[in-house]
Amino acid sequence: MGMIYAEQVEYMSVETMQQTHESEIKILNDIDKLAIGLDRGTVELSELEAKIDEYIEHVTEHFASEERLMLEYNFPSYDMHKTAHDMFLADLQYATVQWKEYGQIKKIINFVRKTPEWIVMHVNSVDAPTADYIARKLQQSEA
């Protein structure tokens, strides 16, 4: 059983955004499985840490890609959307420092396990309208 499923979030009208969300959901669920395996002694810490590093890189690229699209298509709520990303990244950075500098891997695992609620809210209320706006702009430019 996963922490979050693609069906919980709105389908994006921009395919690259949809693929990014699906990839991120898979990584989150993989981290949860690895963390459970670590607790059971069936997974090495290095395997879990590598997957968490993959997640951090993915989130950073995910947000940067969305922000580039919003700027390219003059999305009117860019500042609000970027602020939401920046706040999430600040929390992620804090959890990462607790893990990497102080050895508190539970801090980053707990952060990851709390993100599904944020993701569902953000994707459904912020990303979906953004994707719809960009999709309309793309259609207009193709016409």
SEPA-802731 format. One record per residue: residue in one letter; residue number from 1; x, y, z of N, C-alpha, C, O, CB in turn. Coordinates in steps of 0.02 Angstrom, whole numbers, always signed. Glycine has a CB too. Layout:
N
+------+-----+--------+--------+--------+--------+--------+--------+--------+--------+--------+--------+--------+--------+--------+--------+--------+
| type | seq |     nX |     nY |     nZ |    caX |    caY |    caZ |     cX |     cY |     cZ |     oX |     oY |     oZ |    cbX |    cbY |    cbZ |
+------+-----+--------+--------+--------+--------+--------+--------+--------+--------+--------+--------+--------+--------+--------+--------+--------+
|    A | NUM |      X |      Y |      Z |      X |      Y |      Z |      X |      Y |      Z |      X |      Y |      Z |      X |      Y |      Z |
...
+------+-----+--------+--------+--------+--------+--------+--------+--------+--------+--------+--------+--------+--------+--------+--------+--------+
***
This chain:
143
+------+-----+--------+--------+--------+--------+--------+--------+--------+--------+--------+--------+--------+--------+--------+--------+--------+
| type | seq |     nX |     nY |     nZ |    caX |    caY |    caZ |     cX |     cY |     cZ |     oX |     oY |     oZ |    cbX |    cbY |    cbZ |
+------+-----+--------+--------+--------+--------+--------+--------+--------+--------+--------+--------+--------+--------+--------+--------+--------+
|    M |   1 |    +42 |    -59 |     +0 |     +0 |     +0 |     +0 |    +45 |    +62 |     +0 |    +94 |    +66 |    +37 |    -48 |     +0 |    +61 |
|    G |   2 |    +27 |   +111 |    -41 |    +67 |   +172 |    -45 |    +40 |   +226 |     +0 |    -15 |   +221 |    +27 |    +69 |   +196 |   -116 |
|    M |   3 |    +80 |   +277 |     +7 |    +60 |   +336 |    +46 |    +13 |   +381 |     +6 |    -30 |   +414 |    +34 |   +121 |   +376 |    +70 |
|    I |   4 |    +24 |   +382 |    -59 |    -14 |   +426 |   -103 |    -20 |   +392 |   -171 |    +24 |   +355 |   -192 |    +21 |   +496 |   -110 |
|    Y |   5 |    -75 |   +405 |   -205 |    -88 |   +376 |   -271 |   -102 |   +431 |   -321 |   -129 |   +484 |   -304 |   -147 |   +326 |   -268 |
|    A |   6 |    -83 |   +418 |   -383 |    -94 |   +468 |   -436 |   -168 |   +486 |   -442 |   -185 |   +542 |   -460 |    -69 |   +441 |   -504 |
|    E |   7 |   -212 |   +440 |   -426 |   -284 |   +453 |   -431 |   -309 |   +505 |   -380 |   -364 |   +530 |   -387 |   -322 |   +388 |   -422 |
|    Q |   8 |   -268 |   +520 |   -331 |   -288 |   +569 |   -280 |   -279 |   +641 |   -305 |   -306 |   +688 |   -275 |   -248 |   +558 |   -216 |
|    V |   9 |   -241 |   +648 |   -358 |   -228 |   +716 |   -382 |   -259 |   +725 |   -451 |   -268 |   +677 |   -489 |   -152 |   +729 |   -385 |
|    E |  10 |   -276 |   +787 |   -465 |   -306 |   +804 |   -530 |   -259 |   +785 |   -587 |   -198 |   +788 |   -581 |   -322 |   +879 |   -533 |
|    Y |  11 |   -288 |   +764 |   -642 |   -249 |   +751 |   -702 |   -228 |   +818 |   -732 |   -269 |   +863 |   -739 |   -289 |   +707 |   -753 |
|    M |  12 |   -165 |   +823 |   -750 |   -139 |   +885 |   -778 |   -151 |   +889 |   -853 |   -142 |   +840 |   -889 |    -64 |   +892 |   -763 |
|    S |  13 |   -173 |   +947 |   -876 |   -184 |   +956 |   -948 |   -120 |   +971 |   -986 |   -121 |   +982 |  -1046 |   -234 |  +1013 |   -958 |
|    V |  14 |    -64 |   +973 |   -951 |     +3 |   +978 |   -981 |    +39 |   +913 |   -965 |    +53 |   +898 |   -907 |    +43 |  +1042 |   -955 |
|    E |  15 |    +55 |   +874 |  -1017 |    +81 |   +807 |  -1007 |   +145 |   +805 |   -966 |   +154 |   +760 |   -924 |    +94 |   +775 |  -1074 |
|    T |  16 |   +190 |   +852 |   -976 |   +253 |   +851 |   -938 |   +239 |   +859 |   -863 |   +273 |   +829 |   -821 |   +301 |   +906 |   -962 |
|    M |  17 |   +190 |   +900 |   -846 |   +172 |   +909 |   -776 |   +142 |   +845 |   -748 |   +156 |   +826 |   -691 |   +122 |   +968 |   -767 |
|    Q |  18 |   +101 |   +811 |   -788 |    +71 |   +748 |   -766 |   +125 |   +696 |   -753 |   +125 |   +663 |   -701 |    +21 |   +722 |   -819 |
|    Q |  19 |   +171 |   +689 |   -799 |   +225 |   +640 |   -791 |   +268 |   +655 |   -730 |   +288 |   +610 |   -694 |   +269 |   +638 |   -855 |
|    T |  20 |   +282 |   +718 |   -719 |   +322 |   +738 |   -661 |   +287 |   +719 |   -596 |   +318 |   +693 |   -550 |   +336 |   +813 |   -662 |
|    H |  21 |   +222 |   +732 |   -592 |   +185 |   +715 |   -531 |   +183 |   +640 |   -520 |   +191 |   +616 |   -464 |   +113 |   +742 |   -535 |
|    E |  22 |   +173 |   +601 |   -574 |   +172 |   +529 |   -567 |   +239 |   +502 |   -543 |   +242 |   +457 |   -501 |   +152 |   +496 |   -633 |
|    S |  23 |   +293 |   +529 |   -570 |   +360 |   +509 |   -549 |   +372 |   +524 |   -476 |   +400 |   +483 |   -439 |   +414 |   +543 |   -592 |
|    E |  24 |   +352 |   +583 |   -456 |   +362 |   +604 |   -386 |   +323 |   +560 |   -338 |   +348 |   +542 |   -285 |   +342 |   +677 |   -377 |
|    I |  25 |   +262 |   +543 |   -356 |   +221 |   +499 |   -315 |   +255 |   +431 |   -307 |   +256 |   +403 |   -252 |   +150 |   +490 |   -345 |
|    K |  26 |   +283 |   +405 |   -361 |   +318 |   +340 |   -358 |   +378 |   +345 |   -311 |   +390 |   +300 |   -270 |   +341 |   +318 |   -428 |
|    I |  27 |   +417 |   +398 |   -316 |   +476 |   +407 |   -273 |   +455 |   +410 |   -200 |   +486 |   +379 |   -157 |   +515 |   +470 |   -293 |
|    L |  28 |   +402 |   +448 |   -185 |   +378 |   +453 |   -115 |   +359 |   +385 |    -88 |   +377 |   +367 |    -31 |   +318 |   +501 |   -111 |
|    N |  29 |   +323 |   +347 |   -127 |   +303 |   +280 |   -105 |   +363 |   +234 |    -97 |   +365 |   +192 |    -52 |   +252 |   +250 |   -154 |
|    D |  30 |   +412 |   +241 |   -141 |   +474 |   +201 |   -135 |   +511 |   +218 |    -70 |   +535 |   +173 |    -36 |   +520 |   +214 |   -196 |
|    I |  31 |   +514 |   +282 |    -53 |   +547 |   +302 |     +9 |   +512 |   +271 |    +69 |   +545 |   +245 |   +114 |   +548 |   +379 |    +16 |
|    D |  32 |   +446 |   +273 |    +69 |   +408 |   +243 |   +124 |   +424 |   +169 |   +131 |   +435 |   +144 |   +186 |   +333 |   +254 |   +115 |
|    K |  33 |   +424 |   +133 |    +75 |   +438 |    +61 |    +77 |   +509 |    +48 |   +102 |   +520 |     +3 |   +142 |   +429 |    +30 |     +7 |
|    L |  34 |   +557 |    +89 |    +78 |   +626 |    +80 |   +100 |   +634 |    +96 |   +175 |   +671 |    +62 |   +210 |   +673 |   +125 |    +59 |
|    A |  35 |   +599 |   +147 |   +199 |   +602 |   +164 |   +270 |   +574 |   +108 |   +313 |   +601 |    +93 |   +366 |   +563 |   +229 |   +284 |
|    I |  36 |   +520 |    +77 |   +290 |   +492 |    +20 |   +326 |   +542 |    -38 |   +325 |   +553 |    -71 |   +375 |   +424 |     -3 |   +293 |
|    G |  37 |   +574 |    -49 |   +267 |   +625 |   -101 |   +261 |   +684 |    -88 |   +306 |   +712 |   -134 |   +335 |   +648 |   -107 |   +189 |
|    L |  38 |   +704 |    -25 |   +312 |   +759 |     -8 |   +357 |   +742 |    -25 |   +429 |   +782 |    -54 |   +465 |   +777 |    +68 |   +351 |
|    D |  39 |   +680 |     -8 |   +450 |   +658 |    -24 |   +517 |   +657 |   -100 |   +530 |   +670 |   -122 |   +585 |   +588 |     +4 |   +530 |
|    R |  40 |   +643 |   -138 |   +478 |   +639 |   -211 |   +484 |   +707 |   -245 |   +474 |   +715 |   -305 |   +485 |   +590 |   -239 |   +433 |
|    G |  41 |   +756 |   -205 |   +454 |   +823 |   -233 |   +443 |   +832 |   -267 |   +376 |   +879 |   -306 |   +367 |   +837 |   -281 |   +497 |
|    T |  42 |   +787 |   -254 |   +328 |   +792 |   -286 |   +262 |   +819 |   -238 |   +209 |   +828 |   -259 |   +151 |   +724 |   -312 |   +241 |
|    V |  43 |   +832 |   -177 |   +227 |   +855 |   -126 |   +180 |   +916 |    -91 |   +211 |   +917 |    -77 |   +271 |   +799 |    -74 |   +162 |
|    E |  44 |   +965 |    -78 |   +170 |  +1024 |    -41 |   +192 |  +1009 |    +34 |   +195 |   +971 |    +59 |   +153 |  +1084 |    -55 |   +145 |
|    L |  45 |  +1038 |    +68 |   +243 |  +1029 |   +140 |   +250 |  +1049 |   +177 |   +186 |  +1016 |   +225 |   +167 |  +1069 |   +165 |   +309 |
|    S |  46 |  +1102 |   +155 |   +154 |  +1126 |   +189 |    +94 |  +1075 |   +187 |    +38 |  +1070 |   +234 |     -2 |  +1192 |   +157 |    +70 |
|    E |  47 |  +1035 |   +133 |    +34 |   +983 |   +127 |    -18 |   +928 |   +179 |     -5 |   +904 |   +212 |    -52 |   +953 |    +56 |    -19 |
|    L |  48 |   +908 |   +186 |    +57 |   +858 |   +235 |    +75 |   +884 |   +306 |    +63 |   +849 |   +348 |    +36 |   +836 |   +227 |   +149 |
|    E |  49 |   +946 |   +319 |    +84 |   +974 |   +385 |    +75 |   +980 |   +404 |     +1 |   +968 |   +462 |    -17 |  +1043 |   +389 |   +108 |
|    A |  50 |   +997 |   +357 |    -41 |  +1001 |   +370 |   -113 |   +933 |   +389 |   -141 |   +928 |   +433 |   -183 |  +1029 |   +309 |   -151 |
|    K |  51 |   +881 |   +355 |   -118 |   +813 |   +370 |   -142 |   +790 |   +439 |   -116 |   +755 |   +475 |   -152 |   +764 |   +315 |   -119 |
|    I |  52 |   +808 |   +457 |    -55 |   +791 |   +523 |    -29 |   +827 |   +577 |    -69 |   +798 |   +628 |    -85 |   +809 |   +528 |    +46 |
|    D |  53 |   +891 |   +565 |    -85 |   +928 |   +613 |   -127 |   +894 |   +620 |   -195 |   +890 |   +676 |   -221 |  +1001 |   +590 |   -135 |
|    E |  54 |   +871 |   +565 |   -223 |   +835 |   +567 |   -287 |   +772 |   +610 |   -281 |   +756 |   +650 |   -325 |   +816 |   +496 |   -311 |
|    Y |  55 |   +736 |   +602 |   -225 |   +676 |   +642 |   -213 |   +691 |   +717 |   -210 |   +657 |   +757 |   -241 |   +642 |   +619 |   -148 |
|    I |  56 |   +743 |   +735 |   -172 |   +762 |   +805 |   -165 |   +778 |   +835 |   -233 |   +756 |   +890 |   -249 |   +822 |   +813 |   -116 |
|    E |  57 |   +817 |   +799 |   -272 |   +834 |   +823 |   -340 |   +772 |   +829 |   -383 |   +764 |   +877 |   -420 |   +885 |   +775 |   -373 |
|    H |  58 |   +728 |   +779 |   -379 |   +666 |   +779 |   -419 |   +622 |   +839 |   -402 |   +597 |   +873 |   -447 |   +628 |   +713 |   -409 |
|    V |  59 |   +612 |   +852 |   -337 |   +570 |   +907 |   -316 |   +599 |   +973 |   -341 |   +562 |  +1016 |   -366 |   +562 |   +909 |   -239 |
|    T |  60 |   +664 |   +981 |   -334 |   +696 |  +1043 |   -355 |   +687 |  +1054 |   -430 |   +670 |  +1109 |   -452 |   +771 |  +1041 |   -338 |
|    E |  61 |   +697 |  +1001 |   -470 |   +688 |  +1006 |   -543 |   +614 |  +1017 |   -560 |   +598 |  +1055 |   -605 |   +715 |   +943 |   -578 |
|    H |  62 |   +570 |   +982 |   -525 |   +498 |   +987 |   -535 |   +475 |  +1060 |   -528 |   +442 |  +1087 |   -572 |   +459 |   +942 |   -485 |
|    F |  63 |   +493 |  +1091 |   -472 |   +472 |  +1160 |   -460 |   +503 |  +1208 |   -510 |   +469 |  +1253 |   -535 |   +490 |  +1180 |   -389 |
|    A |  64 |   +567 |  +1199 |   -525 |   +601 |  +1243 |   -573 |   +568 |  +1238 |   -642 |   +561 |  +1288 |   -676 |   +676 |  +1226 |   -578 |
|    S |  65 |   +549 |  +1178 |   -662 |   +517 |  +1167 |   -727 |   +449 |  +1202 |   -730 |   +433 |  +1236 |   -779 |   +509 |  +1092 |   -741 |
|    E |  66 |   +410 |  +1194 |   -677 |   +344 |  +1228 |   -674 |   +353 |  +1304 |   -676 |   +316 |  +1339 |   -711 |   +306 |  +1207 |   -611 |
|    E |  67 |   +402 |  +1328 |   -640 |   +413 |  +1401 |   -637 |   +435 |  +1427 |   -705 |   +415 |  +1482 |   -724 |   +466 |  +1418 |   -584 |
|    R |  68 |   +475 |  +1389 |   -742 |   +495 |  +1410 |   -810 |   +434 |  +1413 |   -855 |   +426 |  +1461 |   -894 |   +547 |  +1361 |   -839 |
|    L |  69 |   +390 |  +1363 |   -851 |   +329 |  +1363 |   -892 |   +285 |  +1423 |   -875 |   +258 |  +1457 |   -919 |   +290 |  +1298 |   -882 |
|    M |  70 |   +277 |  +1436 |   -810 |   +235 |  +1492 |   -789 |   +262 |  +1558 |   -816 |   +224 |  +1601 |   -838 |   +230 |  +1495 |   -713 |
|    L |  71 |   +327 |  +1567 |   -813 |   +358 |  +1629 |   -839 |   +351 |  +1633 |   -915 |   +335 |  +1685 |   -943 |   +432 |  +1633 |   -819 |
|    E |  72 |   +363 |  +1576 |   -948 |   +360 |  +1575 |  -1021 |   +290 |  +1595 |  -1046 |   +284 |  +1628 |  -1097 |   +378 |  +1506 |  -1047 |
|    Y |  73 |   +238 |  +1574 |  -1011 |   +170 |  +1586 |  -1033 |   +136 |  +1641 |   -992 |    +75 |  +1648 |   -993 |   +129 |  +1522 |  -1029 |
|    N |  74 |   +175 |  +1680 |   -956 |   +150 |  +1738 |   -918 |    +92 |  +1720 |   -872 |    +40 |  +1753 |   -873 |   +128 |  +1792 |   -966 |
|    F |  75 |   +100 |  +1668 |   -833 |    +48 |  +1646 |   -788 |    +36 |  +1702 |   -736 |    +83 |  +1722 |   -701 |    +67 |  +1579 |   -753 |
|    P |  76 |    -26 |  +1727 |   -730 |    -38 |  +1785 |   -687 |    -27 |  +1773 |   -612 |    -13 |  +1820 |   -575 |   -108 |  +1808 |   -697 |
|    S |  77 |    -33 |  +1711 |   -589 |    -24 |  +1697 |   -517 |    +45 |  +1666 |   -503 |    +53 |  +1628 |   -456 |    -79 |  +1649 |   -492 |
|    Y |  78 |    +93 |  +1684 |   -544 |   +161 |  +1657 |   -537 |   +188 |  +1668 |   -466 |   +214 |  +1621 |   -435 |   +208 |  +1689 |   -588 |
|    D |  79 |   +184 |  +1729 |   -440 |   +214 |  +1744 |   -375 |   +184 |  +1701 |   -320 |   +221 |  +1675 |   -277 |   +204 |  +1818 |   -359 |
|    M |  80 |   +119 |  +1692 |   -320 |    +87 |  +1651 |   -269 |   +110 |  +1578 |   -275 |   +125 |  +1546 |   -225 |    +10 |  +1655 |   -276 |
|    H |  81 |   +112 |  +1553 |   -337 |   +131 |  +1483 |   -348 |   +204 |  +1473 |   -328 |   +221 |  +1424 |   -294 |   +121 |  +1464 |   -423 |
|    K |  82 |   +248 |  +1519 |   -348 |   +319 |  +1513 |   -330 |   +328 |  +1517 |   -255 |   +371 |  +1482 |   -228 |   +360 |  +1568 |   -365 |
|    T |  83 |   +291 |  +1559 |   -221 |   +296 |  +1564 |   -148 |   +278 |  +1497 |   -115 |   +311 |  +1477 |    -67 |   +249 |  +1619 |   -122 |
|    A |  84 |   +227 |  +1463 |   -141 |   +210 |  +1397 |   -114 |   +268 |  +1349 |   -123 |   +284 |  +1310 |    -77 |   +146 |  +1370 |   -149 |
|    H |  85 |   +299 |  +1351 |   -181 |   +358 |  +1308 |   -194 |   +414 |  +1325 |   -145 |   +445 |  +1281 |   -115 |   +382 |  +1315 |   -267 |
|    D |  86 |   +428 |  +1389 |   -138 |   +483 |  +1412 |    -95 |   +473 |  +1391 |    -23 |   +520 |  +1371 |    +11 |   +491 |  +1489 |    -99 |
|    M |  87 |   +412 |  +1395 |     +1 |   +397 |  +1374 |    +70 |   +408 |  +1299 |    +78 |   +436 |  +1277 |   +129 |   +324 |  +1393 |    +88 |
|    F |  88 |   +386 |  +1260 |    +30 |   +396 |  +1188 |    +32 |   +470 |  +1172 |    +32 |   +494 |  +1130 |    +71 |   +360 |  +1153 |    -27 |
|    L |  89 |   +508 |  +1205 |    -13 |   +580 |  +1192 |    -18 |   +616 |  +1212 |    +46 |   +665 |  +1179 |    +65 |   +609 |  +1231 |    -78 |
|    A |  90 |   +594 |  +1264 |    +80 |   +625 |  +1284 |   +143 |   +615 |  +1230 |   +196 |   +661 |  +1214 |   +234 |   +596 |  +1351 |   +168 |
|    D |  91 |   +555 |  +1201 |   +199 |   +542 |  +1147 |   +246 |   +583 |  +1085 |   +228 |   +610 |  +1051 |   +272 |   +466 |  +1130 |   +247 |
|    L |  92 |   +587 |  +1070 |   +163 |   +627 |  +1014 |   +140 |   +701 |  +1024 |   +157 |   +735 |   +978 |   +179 |   +618 |  +1004 |    +64 |
|    Q |  93 |   +725 |  +1084 |   +148 |   +795 |  +1100 |   +164 |   +809 |  +1091 |   +238 |   +861 |  +1063 |   +257 |   +811 |  +1173 |   +144 |
|    Y |  94 |   +763 |  +1112 |   +280 |   +771 |  +1104 |   +353 |   +776 |  +1029 |   +370 |   +821 |  +1009 |   +407 |   +712 |  +1136 |   +391 |
|    A |  95 |   +731 |   +989 |   +344 |   +732 |   +917 |   +358 |   +795 |   +885 |   +331 |   +823 |   +840 |   +361 |   +670 |   +883 |   +327 |
|    T |  96 |   +819 |   +909 |   +274 |   +880 |   +882 |   +243 |   +941 |   +898 |   +287 |   +984 |   +855 |   +297 |   +890 |   +911 |   +173 |
|    V |  97 |   +944 |   +959 |   +313 |  +1000 |   +978 |   +358 |   +999 |   +934 |   +421 |  +1051 |   +911 |   +444 |   +995 |  +1053 |   +377 |
|    Q |  98 |   +940 |   +924 |   +449 |   +935 |   +882 |   +509 |   +961 |   +811 |   +495 |   +992 |   +780 |   +538 |   +861 |   +878 |   +533 |
|    W |  99 |   +949 |   +786 |   +435 |   +971 |   +720 |   +416 |  +1046 |   +720 |   +400 |  +1084 |   +681 |   +430 |   +932 |   +695 |   +355 |
|    K | 100 |  +1067 |   +762 |   +354 |  +1136 |   +759 |   +329 |  +1188 |   +786 |   +378 |  +1243 |   +760 |   +382 |  +1141 |   +797 |   +264 |
|    E | 101 |  +1170 |   +837 |   +416 |  +1219 |   +868 |   +461 |  +1215 |   +840 |   +532 |  +1265 |   +841 |   +568 |  +1209 |   +942 |   +463 |
|    Y | 102 |  +1156 |   +816 |   +552 |  +1148 |   +793 |   +621 |  +1129 |   +719 |   +626 |  +1117 |   +693 |   +680 |  +1096 |   +835 |   +655 |
|    G | 103 |  +1127 |   +685 |   +569 |  +1114 |   +613 |   +569 |  +1044 |   +593 |   +589 |  +1033 |   +536 |   +608 |  +1162 |   +580 |   +613 |
|    Q | 104 |   +997 |   +639 |   +585 |   +928 |   +624 |   +606 |   +886 |   +605 |   +545 |   +845 |   +645 |   +522 |   +897 |   +685 |   +643 |
|    I | 105 |   +896 |   +545 |   +521 |   +861 |   +523 |   +460 |   +785 |   +522 |   +471 |   +747 |   +530 |   +424 |   +884 |   +454 |   +439 |
|    K | 106 |   +764 |   +513 |   +533 |   +692 |   +513 |   +548 |   +660 |   +580 |   +530 |   +601 |   +582 |   +512 |   +679 |   +497 |   +622 |
|    K | 107 |   +698 |   +635 |   +534 |   +671 |   +701 |   +517 |   +650 |   +704 |   +444 |   +596 |   +728 |   +427 |   +723 |   +757 |   +532 |
|    I | 108 |   +693 |   +679 |   +400 |   +676 |   +681 |   +328 |   +623 |   +629 |   +312 |   +580 |   +641 |   +269 |   +740 |   +668 |   +285 |
|    I | 109 |   +625 |   +572 |   +344 |   +572 |   +521 |   +332 |   +505 |   +549 |   +354 |   +455 |   +541 |   +319 |   +588 |   +455 |   +371 |
|    N | 110 |   +502 |   +580 |   +412 |   +439 |   +610 |   +436 |   +415 |   +664 |   +389 |   +355 |   +670 |   +376 |   +448 |   +639 |   +507 |
|    F | 111 |   +461 |   +705 |   +364 |   +442 |   +756 |   +316 |   +411 |   +724 |   +254 |   +357 |   +745 |   +232 |   +504 |   +799 |   +296 |
|    V | 112 |   +444 |   +674 |   +226 |   +419 |   +640 |   +166 |   +350 |   +611 |   +180 |   +305 |   +615 |   +137 |   +467 |   +585 |   +144 |
|    R | 113 |   +340 |   +581 |   +237 |   +276 |   +550 |   +253 |   +220 |   +601 |   +264 |   +161 |   +584 |   +260 |   +283 |   +507 |   +315 |
|    K | 114 |   +238 |   +664 |   +277 |   +187 |   +717 |   +284 |   +171 |   +751 |   +218 |   +121 |   +787 |   +214 |   +211 |   +768 |   +335 |
|    T | 115 |   +212 |   +741 |   +167 |   +202 |   +778 |   +105 |   +141 |   +757 |    +64 |   +115 |   +800 |    +27 |   +262 |   +770 |    +63 |
|    P | 116 |   +116 |   +696 |    +67 |    +58 |   +680 |    +25 |     -1 |   +728 |    +34 |    -33 |   +747 |    -16 |    +35 |   +610 |    +39 |
|    E | 117 |    -16 |   +748 |    +94 |    -71 |   +795 |   +106 |    -58 |   +861 |    +70 |   -102 |   +889 |    +38 |    -83 |   +807 |   +182 |
|    W | 118 |     +3 |   +886 |    +75 |    +22 |   +949 |    +42 |    +17 |   +940 |    -34 |     -9 |   +984 |    -69 |    +92 |   +971 |    +62 |
|    I | 119 |    +42 |   +884 |    -59 |    +43 |   +873 |   -131 |    -28 |   +872 |   -159 |    -42 |   +905 |   -209 |    +79 |   +806 |   -147 |
|    V | 120 |    -73 |   +836 |   -127 |   -142 |   +832 |   -151 |   -173 |   +902 |   -153 |   -204 |   +921 |   -202 |   -184 |   +784 |   -107 |
|    M | 121 |   -164 |   +939 |    -99 |   -192 |  +1007 |    -95 |   -161 |  +1052 |   -149 |   -196 |  +1087 |   -185 |   -181 |  +1037 |    -25 |
|    H | 122 |    -95 |  +1050 |   -154 |    -60 |  +1095 |   -201 |    -77 |  +1077 |   -274 |    -93 |  +1121 |   -313 |    +16 |  +1090 |   -190 |
|    V | 123 |    -73 |  +1014 |   -290 |    -87 |   +993 |   -359 |   -159 |  +1010 |   -378 |   -171 |  +1037 |   -432 |    -74 |   +918 |   -368 |
|    N | 124 |   -206 |   +994 |   -335 |   -276 |  +1003 |   -352 |   -298 |  +1076 |   -353 |   -341 |  +1095 |   -393 |   -319 |   +965 |   -303 |
|    S | 125 |   -268 |  +1118 |   -309 |   -291 |  +1187 |   -306 |   -245 |  +1237 |   -339 |   -266 |  +1293 |   -355 |   -301 |  +1206 |   -234 |
|    V | 126 |   -182 |  +1219 |   -351 |   -134 |  +1266 |   -380 |   -107 |  +1241 |   -447 |   -110 |  +1278 |   -496 |    -76 |  +1277 |   -331 |
|    D | 127 |    -82 |  +1180 |   -450 |    -54 |  +1155 |   -512 |   -106 |  +1144 |   -567 |    -93 |  +1159 |   -625 |    -17 |  +1090 |   -499 |
|    A | 128 |   -164 |  +1117 |   -549 |   -215 |  +1104 |   -600 |   -236 |  +1168 |   -637 |   -238 |  +1168 |   -698 |   -277 |  +1071 |   -568 |
|    P | 129 |   -252 |  +1222 |   -602 |   -269 |  +1284 |   -638 |   -209 |  +1311 |   -678 |   -218 |  +1340 |   -731 |   -293 |  +1337 |   -589 |
|    T | 130 |   -149 |  +1302 |   -652 |    -89 |  +1324 |   -688 |    -83 |  +1285 |   -753 |    -71 |  +1314 |   -806 |    -26 |  +1315 |   -645 |
|    A | 131 |    -90 |  +1219 |   -749 |    -85 |  +1177 |   -809 |   -140 |  +1195 |   -859 |   -126 |  +1197 |   -919 |    -90 |  +1102 |   -790 |
|    D | 132 |   -200 |  +1207 |   -835 |   -255 |  +1225 |   -881 |   -239 |  +1291 |   -917 |   -251 |  +1297 |   -977 |   -322 |  +1232 |   -842 |
|    Y | 133 |   -212 |  +1339 |   -881 |   -193 |  +1403 |   -911 |   -139 |  +1392 |   -964 |   -145 |  +1418 |  -1020 |   -167 |  +1452 |   -857 |
|    I | 134 |    -88 |  +1355 |   -948 |    -33 |  +1342 |   -995 |    -58 |  +1303 |  -1055 |    -38 |  +1318 |  -1112 |    +25 |  +1304 |   -960 |
|    A | 135 |   -101 |  +1254 |  -1044 |   -128 |  +1215 |  -1100 |   -168 |  +1260 |  -1147 |   -163 |  +1252 |  -1208 |   -174 |  +1158 |  -1073 |
|    R | 136 |   -207 |  +1306 |  -1120 |   -244 |  +1354 |  -1163 |   -196 |  +1397 |  -1203 |   -206 |  +1408 |  -1263 |   -290 |  +1399 |  -1120 |
|    K | 137 |   -143 |  +1420 |  -1171 |    -92 |  +1461 |  -1206 |    -58 |  +1420 |  -1262 |    -44 |  +1447 |  -1316 |    -39 |  +1487 |  -1156 |
|    L | 138 |    -45 |  +1357 |  -1248 |    -14 |  +1314 |  -1299 |    -61 |  +1304 |  -1358 |    -39 |  +1306 |  -1415 |     +4 |  +1245 |  -1268 |
|    Q | 139 |   -124 |  +1294 |  -1345 |   -173 |  +1285 |  -1398 |   -179 |  +1349 |  -1440 |   -183 |  +1346 |  -1501 |   -242 |  +1267 |  -1369 |
|    Q | 140 |   -178 |  +1405 |  -1407 |   -182 |  +1469 |  -1443 |   -122 |  +1480 |  -1488 |   -128 |  +1506 |  -1544 |   -187 |  +1527 |  -1393 |
|    S | 141 |    -63 |  +1460 |  -1465 |     -3 |  +1469 |  -1505 |     +0 |  +1421 |  -1564 |    +34 |  +1434 |  -1614 |    +59 |  +1461 |  -1461 |
|    E | 142 |    -35 |  +1364 |  -1558 |    -37 |  +1315 |  -1613 |    -90 |  +1334 |  -1666 |    -86 |  +1311 |  -1723 |    -51 |  +1245 |  -1585 |
|    A | 143 |   -138 |  +1375 |  -1646 |   -193 |  +1393 |  -1691 |   -172 |  +1443 |  -1744 |   -213 |  +1463 |  -1786 |   -251 |  +1421 |  -1652 |
+------+-----+--------+--------+--------+--------+--------+--------+--------+--------+--------+--------+--------+--------+--------+--------+--------+
***
